Amino acid sequence: MSMPSSNWAAGAFRRAFQKTVASVFQSRGLSTRRRRSRRPTQQISLESLEPRQMLSVNPAPSGSSAISTNDDSNIAAFVSQNTIGILATVPSAPTSVVAASRNTRLSVTWTAPASTGGSAITDYLVKYSSNNGATWTNFNDGVSTATSCIVLGLTNGTAYVIKVVAKNAVGMSPASANSAPATPLAPALTPTFGSTTATATGFTVQVTNYSSAYTWAGTATASGTVVVSGTGLVTVTNVAPGTSSTATITTTRTGYTGGSNTVTATSVVGAALTPTFGTTTATSTGFTVQVTNYNSSYTWAGTATASGTVVVSSTGLVTVTNVAANTSSTATITTTRTGYTGGTAQVTATSLVGATVPSAPTSVVAASRNTRLSVTWTAPTSTGGSAITDYLLRYSSNNGATWTTFTDPVSTATSSIVTGLNNGTAYVIQVVAKNAVGSSPASANSAPATPLAPALTPTFGATTATSTGFRVQVTNYNASY
């Protein structure tokens, strides 16, 4: 309620004052009839008085006091001997009204009036409007002097402005300025989660109440990166192994407040690769074996018993050396990798007995060709503990009385062509195998084989047709064929 105009209030106060002064004078047997005075009358405007301000009047013969209150004027006054005072007025308007969105309600705060009007604040009246102040509704929240309240029963999605009026014993203050518009919003979806699954770089977890109607996002501690899939699977990556990380998942949606929840898990230290092996191959100084699950992202190393030395190649071939002949040795192969536990496995093999020369090749066969022989044979049954490195071929035109070594490139193939022979001459062939230790005994001689010149190929003259076929002359006829 607004205060009456100052002129009206002053007039009401003046009437009340005159009535009070009259009653005081009458109680003392004094006449209130005006007397002419030689001294000029001092006139003071009551409109200029502030609460608690005193106004002196002509002194009375003796002290007396009286109080008169006019309910319509909203001004309380008193008379005591020669003093008139205004006791209180309505408060000034509250300020700084702020409304914050909540579900079907607004949380409202304000600042108390700068002036109480000389009478304590007894209540605040809160009003709301859904049409920017064209019409107002009083919010019934009971009597309270708190400078905040929750305005209930509002409609989500509708903008409201709020104003506040202060009350004291005299009356109501002017209304505050309207708050900025605020819109109650439905509560957003708060994410809930299933069980976390730790990974080497973070963790994954399923949102159990995922709804595609919301926009989902996430951030993480421990420098993690968060992705929320279209099915609500949260994937946290870029976390160091063995490090705890908390993902904060938020939901947003037009017409709703924001939702948020957190989920925490510790990334695992990755399981290292455990080596697996193929078949071992014994050597005279140890053995070799292939790692069947070799992965170059790991660092590979090895140690061996029996004073062996172990080397793991870039393709995963394990070579064990420096083992005595015919001695069992176990190689322990380890894998290491940042962010993973260590892996290890063992492989055992026995080195060969001391190597010797190979046994002799067998089954040597020579076949005739023009000025040459085509030769095949069977490899030695024993390499002597050292791999075959070459074969040496020899030929003899006198059934083995003397031998000539055939020079051909180094080869471990079990066949060759011996060239530079004489057609019509019979030859026998023998073969020798070689390894790192030396040359094998010679094979048994092949059966004799004779290089032969190519046969005469007939040539023909012109054909002469006959009633039953044709005839033609061989132009290179030779009676020796």
Residue pairs with C-beta under 8 A, 6 or more apart in sequence:
1 90
1 171
1 172
2 172
2 174
3 9
3 74
3 89
3 90
3 171
4 12
4 72
4 73
4 74
6 47
7 47
8 73
9 47
9 73
9 74
9 75
10 45
10 46
10 47
12 70
12 72
12 73
12 75
13 46
13 70
13 73
13 75
13 77
13 86
14 46
15 70
16 68
16 69
16 70
16 73
16 77
17 46
17 68
17 77
17 79
17 84
19 68
20 66
20 67
20 68
20 77
20 79
21 32
21 57
21 79
22 32
23 66
24 60
24 64
24 65
24 66
24 79
25 31
25 32
25 60
26 32
27 64
28 60
28 61
28 62
28 64
30 60
30 61
44 55
46 55
49 55
49 85
49 86
50 86
51 86
51 87
51 88
51 89
51 117
51 118
52 85
52 86
52 87
52 118
53 85
53 86
54 83
54 84
54 85
55 83
55 84
55 85
56 82
56 83
56 84
57 82
57 83
57 84
58 82
59 81
59 82
60 81
60 82
63 80
63 81
64 80
64 81
65 78
65 79
65 80
65 81
66 78
66 79
67 76
67 77
67 78
67 79
68 77
68 78
68 79
69 76
69 77
74 89
74 90
74 170
74 171
75 86
75 87
75 88
75 89
75 170
76 86
76 87
76 88
76 170
77 84
77 85
77 86
77 87
78 84
78 85
78 87
87 118
87 119
88 117
88 118
88 119
88 168
88 169
88 170
89 117
89 118
89 119
89 170
90 117
90 168
90 170
90 171
90 172
90 173
91 113
91 115
91 116
91 117
91 119
91 121
91 166
91 167
91 168
91 173
92 113
92 114
92 115
92 117
92 166
92 173
92 174
93 113
93 165
93 166
93 173
93 174
93 175
93 176
93 177
94 110
94 111
94 112
94 113
94 124
94 147
94 164
94 165
94 166
94 173
94 176
95 110
95 111
95 113
95 114
95 176
95 177
96 109
96 110
96 111
97 108
97 109
97 110
97 162
97 163
97 164
97 176
97 177
97 178
97 179
98 108
98 109
98 110
98 179
98 180
99 106
99 107
99 108
99 151
99 160
99 161
99 162
99 179
99 180
99 181
99 182
100 106
100 107
100 108
100 182
101 107
101 182
101 183
101 184
101 185
101 257
102 150
102 184
102 185
102 257
103 156
103 184
103 185
103 186
103 187
103 257
104 152
104 153
104 154
104 155
104 156
104 184
105 150
105 151
105 152
105 153
105 154
105 184
106 128
106 150
106 151
106 154
106 160
106 162
106 182
106 184
107 148
107 150
108 126
108 148
108 149
108 150
108 151
108 162
108 164
108 179
109 147
109 148
110 124
110 147
110 148
110 164
110 176
111 147
112 121
112 147
112 166
113 121
113 166
113 173
116 166
116 168
117 168
117 170
117 173
118 170
119 168
119 169
119 170
120 168
120 169
121 145
121 166
121 167
121 168
122 143
122 145
122 167
122 168
122 169
123 143
123 144
123 145
123 166
123 167
124 144
124 145
124 146
124 147
124 149
124 164
124 165
124 166
124 167
125 138
125 164
125 165
125 166
125 167
125 172
126 138
126 139
126 141
126 149
126 151
126 162
126 163
126 164
127 136
127 137
127 138
127 139
127 162
127 163
127 164
127 165
127 175
128 136
128 137
128 139
128 151
128 154
128 160
128 161
128 162
129 135
129 136
129 137
129 160
129 161
129 162
129 163
129 178
130 155
130 158
130 159
130 160
132 159
132 161
132 178
132 181
133 161
133 163
133 178
136 163
139 149
139 151
139 152
141 149
141 151
151 160
151 162
154 160
154 184
155 184
156 183
156 184
156 185
156 186
156 255
157 183
157 184
157 185
157 186
157 255
158 183
158 184
159 181
159 182
159 183
160 181
160 182
160 183
160 184
161 178
161 179
161 180
161 181
161 182
162 178
162 179
162 182
163 175
163 176
163 177
163 178
163 179
164 175
164 176
165 172
165 173
165 174
165 175
165 176
166 172
166 173
167 173
185 255
185 256
185 257
186 255
186 256
186 257
187 256
187 257
187 259
188 214
188 251
188 252
188 253
188 256
188 257
188 258
188 259
189 209
189 211
189 214
189 251
189 253
189 256
189 259
190 251
190 259
190 260
190 261
191 207
191 209
191 210
191 216
191 249
191 251
191 259
191 260
191 261
192 207
192 208
192 209
192 261
193 205
193 206
193 207
193 208
193 234
193 249
193 261
193 263
194 205
194 206
194 207
194 208
195 205
196 203
196 204
196 205
196 263
196 264
196 265
197 203
197 204
197 205
197 265
198 265
198 266
198 267
198 268
199 237
199 267
199 268
200 241
200 267
200 268
200 269
200 270
200 339
200 340
201 237
201 238
201 239
201 241
201 267
202 220
202 224
202 225
202 235
202 236
202 237
202 238
202 239
202 245
202 265
202 267
203 236
203 239
203 245
203 265
203 266
203 267
204 233
204 234
204 235
204 236
205 233
205 234
205 247
205 263
205 265
206 232
206 233
206 234
207 216
207 228
207 232
207 233
207 234
207 249
208 232
210 216
210 231
210 232
212 230
213 253
214 251
214 252
214 253
214 256
214 259
215 251
215 252
215 253
216 228
216 232
216 249
216 250
216 251
217 226
217 228
217 249
217 250
217 252
218 226
218 227
218 228
218 234
218 236
218 247
218 248
218 249
218 250
219 226
219 247
219 248
220 226
220 236
220 239
220 245
220 246
220 247
220 248
221 245
221 246
222 239
222 240
222 243
222 244
222 245
222 246
223 238
223 239
223 240
224 236
224 237
224 238
224 239
224 245
224 247
225 236
225 237
225 238
226 234
226 235
226 236
226 247
226 249
227 234
227 235
227 237
228 234
228 249
229 235
234 247
234 249
234 263
236 245
236 247
236 265
239 245
239 267
240 267
240 339
241 267
241 268
241 269
241 270
241 339
241 340
242 266
242 267
242 268
242 269
243 266
243 267
244 264
244 265
244 266
244 267
245 264
245 265
245 266
245 267
246 262
246 263
246 264
247 262
247 263
247 264
248 260
248 261
248 262
249 260
249 261
249 262
249 263
250 258
250 259
250 260
251 258
251 259
251 260
252 258
252 259
269 339
269 340
269 341
270 337
270 339
270 340
270 341
271 340
271 341
271 343
272 298
272 335
272 336
272 337
272 340
272 341
272 342
272 343
273 293
273 295
273 298
273 335
273 337
273 340
273 343
274 335
274 343
274 344
274 345
275 291
275 293
275 294
275 300
275 333
275 335
275 343
275 344
275 345
276 291
276 292
276 293
276 345
277 289
277 290
277 291
277 292
277 318
277 333
277 345
277 347
278 289
278 290
278 291
278 292
279 289
280 287
280 288
280 289
280 347
280 348
280 349
281 287
281 288
281 289
281 349
282 349
282 350
282 351
282 352
283 321
283 351
283 352
283 385
284 325
284 351
284 352
284 353
284 354
284 355
284 385
284 386
285 321
285 322
285 323
285 325
285 351
286 304
286 308
286 309
286 319
286 320
286 321
286 322
286 323
286 329
286 349
286 351
287 320
287 323
287 329
287 349
287 350
287 351
288 317
288 318
288 319
288 320
289 317
289 318
289 320
289 331
289 347
289 349
290 316
290 317
290 318
291 300
291 312
291 316
291 317
291 318
291 333
292 316
294 300
294 315
294 316
295 335
296 314
297 337
298 335
298 336
298 337
298 340
298 343
299 335
299 336
299 337
300 312
300 316
300 333
300 334
300 335
301 310
301 312
301 333
301 334
301 336
302 310
302 311
302 312
302 318
302 320
302 331
302 332
302 333
302 334
303 310
303 331
303 332
304 310
304 320
304 323
304 329
304 330
304 331
304 332
305 329
305 330
306 323
306 324
306 327
306 328
306 329
306 330
307 322
307 323
307 324
308 320
308 321
308 322
308 323
308 329
308 331
309 320
309 321
309 322
310 318
310 319
310 320
310 331
310 333
311 318
311 319
311 321
312 318
312 333
313 319
318 331
318 333
318 347
320 329
320 331
320 349
323 329
323 351
324 351
325 351
325 352
325 353
325 354
326 350
326 351
326 352
326 353
326 354
327 350
327 351
328 348
328 349
328 350
328 351
329 348
329 349
329 350
329 351
330 346
330 347
330 348
331 346
331 347
331 348
332 344
332 345
332 346
333 344
333 345
333 346
333 347
334 342
334 343
334 344
335 342
335 343
335 344
336 342
336 343
352 385
353 385
354 385
355 384
355 385
355 386
355 435
355 436
355 437
356 384
356 385
356 386
356 437
357 384
357 433
357 435
357 437
357 438
357 439
357 440
357 441
358 380
358 382
358 383
358 384
358 386
358 388
358 433
358 434
358 435
358 440
359 380
359 381
359 382
359 384
359 433
359 440
359 441
360 380
360 432
360 433
360 440
360 441
360 442
360 443
360 444
361 377
361 378
361 379
361 380
361 391
361 414
361 431
361 432
361 433
361 440
361 443
362 377
362 378
362 380
362 381
362 443
362 444
363 376
363 377
363 378
364 375
364 376
364 377
364 429
364 430
364 431
364 443
364 444
364 445
364 446
365 375
365 376
365 377
365 446
365 447
366 373
366 374
366 375
366 418
366 427
366 428
366 429
366 446
366 447
366 448
366 449
367 373
367 374
367 375
367 449
368 449
368 450
368 451
368 452
369 417
369 451
369 452
370 423
370 451
370 452
370 453
370 454
371 419
371 420
371 421
371 422
371 423
371 451
372 417
372 418
372 419
372 420
372 421
372 451
373 395
373 417
373 418
373 421
373 427
373 429
373 449
373 451
374 415
374 417
375 393
375 415
375 416
375 417
375 418
375 429
375 431
375 446
376 414
376 415
377 391
377 414
377 415
377 431
377 443
378 414
379 388
379 414
379 433
380 388
380 433
380 440
383 435
384 435
384 437
384 440
385 437
386 435
386 436
386 437
387 435
387 436
388 412
388 433
388 434
388 435
389 410
389 412
389 434
389 435
389 436
390 410
390 411
390 412
390 433
390 434
391 411
391 412
391 413
391 414
391 416
391 431
391 432
391 433
391 434
392 405
392 431
392 432
392 433
392 434
392 439
393 405
393 406
393 408
393 416
393 418
393 429
393 430
393 431
394 403
394 404
394 405
394 406
394 429
394 430
394 431
394 432
394 442
395 403
395 404
395 406
395 418
395 421
395 427
395 428
395 429
396 402
396 403
396 404
396 427
396 428
396 430
396 445
397 422
397 425
397 426
397 427
399 426
399 428
399 445
399 448
400 428
400 430
400 445
403 430
406 416
406 418
406 419
408 416
418 427
418 429
421 427
421 451
422 451
423 450
423 451
423 452
423 453
424 450
424 451
424 452
424 453
425 450
425 451
426 448
426 449
426 450
427 448
427 449
427 450
427 451
428 445
428 446
428 447
428 448
428 449
429 445
429 446
429 449
430 442
430 443
430 444
430 445
430 446
431 442
431 443
432 439
432 440
432 441
432 442
432 443
433 439
433 440
434 440
455 481
456 476
456 478
456 481
458 474
458 476
459 474
459 475
459 476
460 472
460 473
460 474
460 475
461 472
461 473
461 474
461 475
462 472
462 473
463 470
463 471
463 472
464 470
464 471
464 472
